[in-house]
Amino acid sequence: MKPKVKIGRVYDETPAQDGMRVLVDRVWPRGMKKESAHLDQWAKQVAPSTQLRTWYAHDPAKFAEFRRRYSAELDEPERAAAFAQLRELAREKPLMLLTATRDLEHSQAAVLAEKLR
């Protein structure tokens, strides 16, 4: 059975029954209080490196290369372990990967969801 993985913005109102809510950003979302996020987990170890994030700058034209570089980063030991934990969570229950990024389709959450499915 395919894992049920969705992506969403951490700033959006909490949808009812969206599964386990995991923030996949390295940096805490600007202006958000921890209590308001309604998170089950913050998996900052699985987020792209600062160097990759800075290079990408959420430019959709760079997304294919970002996906390739980020996938390579996910093979690094610390990120691989964090990704393995996400995979286990996804096998157990529906998973909602959250990010502060406005463009969900071109985000690390989209790459992670694709790899988890």
N, C-alpha and C positions, 0 to 999 in steps of 0.2 A: 504494500500500500504506500502510495506517495505521501510524503509529509505535507501537512497543510501549513503553508508559510505565506503570510501576507506582509506587505510593507505599509507604513503610514508615517505621518508627521507627529512628532511628540507634542507639538502645540495644539493639535486637533483635540476636540473633546473626546473623552474616553468612550469608545463604542462599547456597547454591551456585548459580553461574551466573545471578545475577539481573541481569546487564548492568552497564553503567557506573553507579557509585554516586556521586550528587551530593547534597551537603547544601544545602538551600535555605533555611536559617535565617540571619538576620543575626548572631545571637549564638552563640558556640560552646556546645554542649550541656554543661550543668553536670555536673561530675564525670567527664567522659569524656576520656581521654587521646587525643591525635591518632593514635597508633599503633593504638589499639583500634577506631577508627572505620572502618578499611578503606575510605577514600574515594578516589575518583579525582579529585574536584573539589569545591571549596567555592564555590558560586555565591551569595555573600552579597549581591551587587549586585541580584539578582532578588527578594530578600526584601521584604516590605512595610515601609513606613516605621515608625519607632519610634512616631510619632504614631498611625498606623493600628492598629498592634499593641496599643498601650495602650488605645485606644478600644474595640477589639474584645474584648480580654481573654478570648478563646476562649469567648465566650458563643454557643452554637448558635442562640439566638433572633436574633442579629445577623448570622448568616452570609450571608444573601442580600444585605444591605447591604454587608457586608465584601467579598463577591465583586465587587460592582459597583465599590466604591471601589478595591479592589486591581487590578481590570482597568484602571481609569483610570490608576492609578500605573504599570502596565506599559507605558503609552504614553510615559512620560517617557524622554528620550534614554538615560540610563545604564541604566535597567531594560530598555528596549526592546532595547538592544544585548546585554545579558546574556541576555534571553529568546531573541533570535535565535541566540545560541550554543547554548542548550539545544535549540532546534528543529533545528539542524544535527546535534547529537549524536544526537538521537532518530531522525533519518533514517538515520544510519550504523549504529546498534546499539541493542539494548534499553536502556532508561534506567530506573533506580531512583531516584526523588526521595525524599530522606530528610529527616526533621524530628524534633525532640525532642518535639514535641507529642503528647500521649496520644490526642487525638481526631482521628485521621487524616481522617475524613470531613468535618470542619469546619476544615480547615487550608489554609494557602497551598499546600502540596504538592498537595492535591486540586484547587485552582483551576488551578494550573499544568498538572497532568496533563490536566485537561479541555481546556484551551486547546491543549496540544500534540497531543492526539489529533485 
